[in-house]
Amino acid sequence: MKKMTYFIVMASALIAVSFCSGCGVPNRLKKEAEENRIQYEDAFRKKVEEEIGPDYTLCDVEGKIIDMGYRGLSFKPRYIVDYALEGKLEHNGEVYDIEYYWVTGKMSTNAFYPEIAKDYATDIGLDKDKIVYSELYDSESGYFIIDSNIRTAEVFFEKFSGFIWYMDIVTEEDLSDKSFEDFKPVCNENEVFGFTVSIYSSDNITNLDDFKEHHKRIGWSDPKISDEKPSLSNVPDDESDVFARYNFKHAVHISYTDQNRHGKISVF
């Protein structure tokens, strides 16, 4: 009988642990994270203003709680409070992620991805002042946060060579007099796992907000297989032509892959 009771108690304990794994963050951890916010938020704001700039607005600051992902019958804690604050950065109508580690004084953010893309555009000979939109993102269409000191394309590609990267640039510069056929890498982008840069130009760009929302869905054909112009997917056929949709005059697509280190270039 005692043996049976022991098994019942153990089974109940395991079930309880299993159910708890589906519960939310414990209140004591929420309290600890809130205490961290109260203690370090002023230092966080000062750091943002001094190192990132007063034109970036810090908001939605919280103490960082990490979900370790342990579920089921694991006896390890699922949540822990990190030595960091996290929040959002607002700049020119865009919102980015940012973290501040008060022990080291370091910040990480994705707020400088557009600036890194713009820096790369300058490296390949484009006029920085005529760029109206620039973006950098990974193969999962994400913008994971990086050290806030990384502001140039050269440093970026040096530190993050093990990923697949995409870069989209929209410019008002006339590309008709520029040759990309003999394009050569300018930093370490040919050493990454994969890299693609798409450049679009027009003297009168239309629907730019629409482009910002949908540009990751623009598809390009292999120039050795097809001469089809780039087109937007998941829209009616009569709306897929990006040249008509955004009044683009020229477009350039340069792609490096693990198999093709010399790059594939398409020019329209």
GIMOVEN-V466642 format. One record per run of one state. SS is the DSSP state (helix for helix, strand for strand, loop for the rest). FROM is the first residue (numbers start at 1). TO is the last residue. If there is no record, write none. Layout:
# GIMOVEN-V466642
ss=SS from=FROM to=TO
ss=SS from=FROM to=TO
This chain:
# GIMOVEN-V466642
ss=loop from=1 to=1
ss=helix from=2 to=20
ss=loop from=21 to=26
ss=helix from=27 to=51
ss=loop from=52 to=56
ss=strand from=57 to=67
ss=loop from=68 to=78
ss=strand from=79 to=91
ss=loop from=92 to=93
ss=strand from=94 to=101
ss=loop from=102 to=105
ss=strand from=106 to=109
ss=loop from=110 to=112
ss=helix from=113 to=123
ss=loop from=124 to=127
ss=helix from=128 to=130
ss=strand from=131 to=138
ss=loop from=139 to=145
ss=strand from=146 to=147
ss=loop from=148 to=152
ss=helix from=153 to=159
ss=loop from=160 to=163
ss=strand from=164 to=171
ss=loop from=172 to=188
ss=helix from=189 to=191
ss=loop from=192 to=193
ss=strand from=194 to=201
ss=loop from=202 to=207
ss=helix from=208 to=217
ss=strand from=218 to=219
ss=loop from=220 to=230
ss=strand from=231 to=232
ss=loop from=233 to=236
ss=helix from=237 to=239
ss=loop from=240 to=240
ss=strand from=241 to=241
ss=helix from=242 to=246
ss=loop from=247 to=249
ss=strand from=250 to=256
ss=loop from=257 to=263
ss=strand from=264 to=267
ss=loop from=268 to=268
